[in-house]
Amino acid sequence: MHGRLFTLFDTIPFPSYFTLLVTGFVFATAMGAIWAKRIGQDPDVVVDLGLAMLMAGVIGGRLLHVLADGYFWDYVHLCTDPAAVGWQVTEAQCRSTSYDGLWDAAAGVCRPQATGTFWDALDRCTAWIQFWRAGFAFYGGFVLASITAWYVLKADRFPFWKAADMAGITVALGLGFGRMGCHLAGCCFGIESNKPWAIVFPGDSAASESQWKAGLLASPFEPSHAVHPTQLYESAGCLGIAAFLLLFLHGRKRYDGQVFLAFAALYAGLRFLIEFVRADDRGGLFGLSTSQLFGMAIVVAVAVVHRRLGARANVLVVREPAVE
């Protein structure tokens, strides 16, 4: 739809996805720093935590994308045998700057450039870690960022579960912004739909290319058929989760960590349902996508941790002396 949100001074482009992702990160970090100051903790710890989680999230999301979204062997072949990689695009697309490929007329596919130079080989062999070319799986980032947060907070002697509750709210808020960026970038699109709110993506979008590969369009440069705006579904759902956690649950929680666990469970449920109407490649097993499988595992983990933290909170309440 809109690969660039705007251009500064007519020379510096601001990609939609990364601009809104950073916007969400800034809002989430600022909100967390204000919260830390209000409870008497060092807000600088939250800023450090936010930066560490952002880096861990990008790394974890990229790794899970490479390993589980169905592109693993493409990345391997890019390094070891580029001729084994075949992109199902038109000859014009193949020769464009976005692909910069070699057209294999006999096979009717586009092959990656393989000039044999050191720098070309290095570029192909490091494609799997070139996160700026897009390709992320949320749960990979979520897991690695959570582990990173535990180490950072432990090192700074910051109460982990209190920070986790703050993170549950701010991550939901950040996801709300991030999915708006996905919508503008055209990724994470849905299956075909005849609903009044269905979205038509322009030609040369990810949706158009996917429908062309499936034989639904004569050319990837045609506008897509109307599809579910799954990015907006998730954005609205995440903002709703953030509002529920902040305005309702946070003031009524029984123990530190309950807000974070509620976020993890609610997001897993939201994402599980949305996956049924998404159409982009996301890997999977047993008829379920990678995100659905991760979501099921996270719900089980949430149930176990909730039981333990809830039981600990009950014990602390019982041990408190009665006030006469």
N, C-alpha and C positions, 0 to 999 in steps of 0.2 A: 504494500500500500504506500507507505511513506518511509523509504529507507533512511532519509534524513529528516530529523525533526525541524532543523533550521540550519542556516549557514551564517557564520559570523564573518563580517567584513568581506563577504562574497568569496572567501578563500578557505575558511576553516569549517568543515562539515561536522555536524553533531548527529551521529547515528541515533535513530529513534530508540532502539532497544537499550543501548548502553547509556544514553542520556537519561532515560526514565529509570533504569536500574540504579544509576548513581544518585538520582533524585531520591529514590526510595531509601537508599543507603544513608544519605545525608539526613533525611527526616527521621529515620529510625535511630541513628546515632545521637542526634540532637535530643530526641525524646528520651533516650536512655540516659544521657548525661544529666538532663534536668531531673529525671527521677532519682538518680544516684545522689545528687546534691540534696534533694528533699529528704532522703532517708539518712543523711549524715555520712554518706560514703564519698570517696574520691571520684569525681566525674571523669578525671583523666584516665582512670582505669577503663571506663566504658568506651572512651574514644580509642584507646589501644586495643580493646577487645573487638570493637567494630572493624578496625583495619585488619586485625588478624583473622577474623571470621570471614571478611570479604575475600582475602587471599585464599584461605582454605576452601571457601565455597566455590571459587572459580576452579581451583585445582581438582577438588573432589568431583564437581559437576562434570568437568571435562573428562576425567578418568572413567567415570561410570558411563558417559556417552560413548567413549571409545570401546569399552569392554562389553557393554550390554545393549547398545542401541542398533546393533546389526552392521556396524562399519569396521569391525576389528580387522578383518582380512583385507579390506580396501587400504587401510593404513599400512598394514604389513607389506602388501604388494606394491604400494607406492614407493617403498624403500628397496624392496628386493627384486621386483619384476613389474615395472610400470605397464608393460604390455598386457599384463593379466587384468588390469583395471579397465573397465569399459563403462563410460558414462553415456547413458541413453539420452543424448541431446542432439539437436540438429547440427548440421555442419556449420551454419552461421554462428550458433551459440558456441560451438567448439573453438572456433577461431576468434571469438570475442575476447576482450581483455579479462572478463570475469572468469573464463575457463583457461584461456591461453593453451589450448590443447593441440594435439595432432589428429587430424581426421583420418580414420581407417576406413577407406571406401569399401574394401572387401567385406569387412565385418559390419559396416554401417554403424560404428560406434566411435566415440571420441576417446583418445588415449592421452594420458598425461605427457607433458614434455619430458624428454629424457636426453638432454644434450651431452651428458657424460662429464660435465664440468663438476668440480668439487662443490661449488656453491649451489648448483642445481640439485645435486644429490643430497646435500645437507638440508636444503629446503624440503625436499620430498620426504626424507627420513625423519624430519622433525614436525611434519604436518600434524601428527597426533597431539602435540602439545601447543600448537598455535591457536590458542583460545580466541584470538581476535577474529578468526575466521568462522566463529560461531560453532555451536554444537555443545549443548550442556544437558545434563540430567539432574534435576533438582535434588533428588534424594542423595546422590553422591556428594553434592555440596553440603547438604543438611547434616549428614553423618560426620564428615570430616570437620566441618565448622563446629559441631557440637563437641567433638573430641578436643579440638584446639581451644575452645572456650574453657573446658575443664582445666586444661594445663595453665592457661593464662590466669584464670581466676584463682587457682590454687597458688600460683607463684606470687600473686599480689594479695593473697589472704583476703579475698573478697568473698562474701557468702554466696556459694554457687547457686543454690536453689532460688534465692532471692533474685539473683541476676537472670536465672533461667526464666522466671516469671516475667520479668521485663522483656526478655528476648522473645518470648512467645507472642507478646503484643506487637513488638516492633518488627519482627520478621513477617508477621501477617500483613502489617502495613506496607513493608517493603515489597512483598510479593504482589500486593494490589497495584503498586506503581509498575513493577517489572512486567506484569502481564499486559498492561496497557502498551508497553513498549513492544511486546511480542505481537500484539494486534497491528500496530503501525508498521512493524517490520514484515508482517505476513507469515511468520512461522507459527508452529503449534496450531494449525488450522483444523477445522472440524470436517465431518462427513457432510455429504450433500443434504440439503434441507429445503423444504418449501414453506418454512415458517415465515411470518411477516418480518421478523427481525434477522433473517438470514443475510449473510454478507457475500458480496461478489468481489473477489480480488482481481486486480488488473492483470493484464498479460505479463508474462515473464516473472510472475510471482511463484512462490513455492507451491501454492495450491494449484495453479495452472499447470506447472510442470508435472506435479503428481497425477493430475487428471489426464494429462496428455499421455503419460507413460501407461496409464490404465486403459487407454484407448477411448477416453471420453471426450477428448478434444482433438481437433485436427492439427493443432499447433500449440506449443507451450506459450506462444506469444498472444493467444486469445485470452480474453477475460475468463475467469473460472466460472463454473456453475456455482449457484448459491450454496453456501455451506454454513454450518453452525459457527457462530462467533465464540468458539470455546475459550479463547483468550479473555474475552470480556466476562464470560461466565465465571471463570476462575478469579479474575480481578474483583468482581463484585462480591464473590463468595469470601475472598480473603479480607476485603475491607469490612464485610459483615462480621467475620470471625474476630477481627481486631476490635470492632465496636463492642461486641458481646463480652469479650475478655476484659476490656478496659472499664466499661460502664456497668457491667453486672457481676461478673465472676470475681474480679480482683478484690473488691471490697467484702466479698463473702467467703473467700477461700478458707479452708480449714487448716491448711499447712502450706509452707513454702514449697513451690514446685507444682502445685495443682494447676496453676494457670498455664504453665508450659506444657504439662501433660494434656490439658484440654485442647491447646492449640494443635499439638501433634496428632491427637485423635481426630479432631474436627477436620483438619486439613487432609488427613489420610482418607477420611470418608468423602470429602468434597472431590478430591482428586480421583478416587476410585470411580465415582459416578461419571465425572467428566471424561475419563479415558474411554468410555464406551462410545462417545460421539467425536473423538479425535481421529484424524485420518493420516497424520504425518507418521513417519517411521520412528518407532520407539522401542523396538525389540520386544522380547517377551517369551513366555513359556506357558504351556498348558492352556492356551487360549487367553491368557491374561498378559497385560503389558508389564514391563519392568517396574514401572511406578506402582501398578496395582499390587504386584508381589511384595515390593518394599513396604507399601502401605499396610498390607495385612500383617507383616512382621512387626511393624511399628505399633500397631494397635495392640498386639499381644504384649509387646514390651511395655507399653503404657499401662496395661492392666496389671502387670506384675509390679511395676514401680509404684503405681497408685496404691496398691494393697499394702506394700511395705511402708511407704511414707504415711499413709492414713493410719496404719496400726501404730506407728511410732508417735504420731500426733495424739492418738487416743491415750497412749501410755503416759505421755507428758501431762495431759489434762487430768488424768486420774491421780497422778503423783502430786499435783499442786495442792497445798493445804487449803482447807475450807476457810472462807472469810466469814467471821461472825460479827 
